[in-house]
Amino acid sequence: MGSRGLGLALVCCLLLAFACGLVLGRVPRGQQEQQEQEGTREPPMDHAERDEDEHEKYGPRQDEEAPASRCLRCCDPGTPVYQAIPVPQINITILKGEKGDRGDRGLQGKYGKTGSVGARGHTGPKGQKGSMGAPGDRCKNHYAAFSVGRKKPLHSNDYYQTVIFDTEFVNLYSHFNMFTGKFYCYVPGIYFFSLNVHTWNQKETYLHIMKNAEEVVILYAQVSDRSIMQSQSLMLELREQDEVWVRLFKGERENAIFSDEFDTYITFSGYLVKPANEP
């Protein structure tokens, strides 16, 4: 129980003690005199004499008024009824103490478990149309280009051979894979390709420019006493992940391409002309 509850209980006990003391403390005068004269009590009287004597003792005389504070027995005629003494009222609010200082903040408790995800809310209203943006650049937004070379000669074999290039001139965004010898299309559109080789004396030159597994164009030179430069070029429409590469024909007829370690005689180039997403 707090200090406020103890104070209220103490006040109630004091009020009850005070009221009981007022009622119980009023001893009748006859009893008080009787207690004082216990040592010199006269011989007992009979019933009639006792009534007459008590009537004379407690009854008022003819020329005197009955004192207001005289005690009467409850059995006497005309006994006044004692009024109940009102209990004094005490304002409890005066016992209320002043407001105390604010206590220190307690430690933060542990985080509770994460609740389940609620249902998705309703779609909000459509916003207003925004203002027109600034005009964009007229230049192309997408680029793709490569140019590679080979410094080693290559002779035909019993199977088709992919021409692998060992020199990189331009390889924008690494779209040409030097390990596989193939160009991979990442920007769909129209492309231009060009292949240049040097023939070998007394041997045919027989190559194909390939699109995926399809032979698109051929680069061919007949047997000759003189070696010459040969070239082939074309434009292709490519989709994403298409492959373009060069293949040397297999050894049904002996063919080869010439090069040396000092100069580059074999080149393969290509670049994007127009992306497919441009109007």
Beta strands, then each sheet from edge to edge (+ up, - down):
strand 1: 145-150
strand 2: 154-155
strand 3: 161-162
strand 4: 167-171
strand 5: 176-177
strand 6: 182-184
strand 7: 189-198
strand 8: 205-211
strand 9: 214-221
strand 10: 229-238
strand 11: 243-248
strand 12: 256-257
strand 13: 266-275
sheet 1: 4+ 1- 13+ 7- 10+
sheet 2: 2+ 12-
sheet 3: 3+ 11- 6+ 5-
sheet 4: 3+ 11- 8+ 9-
end
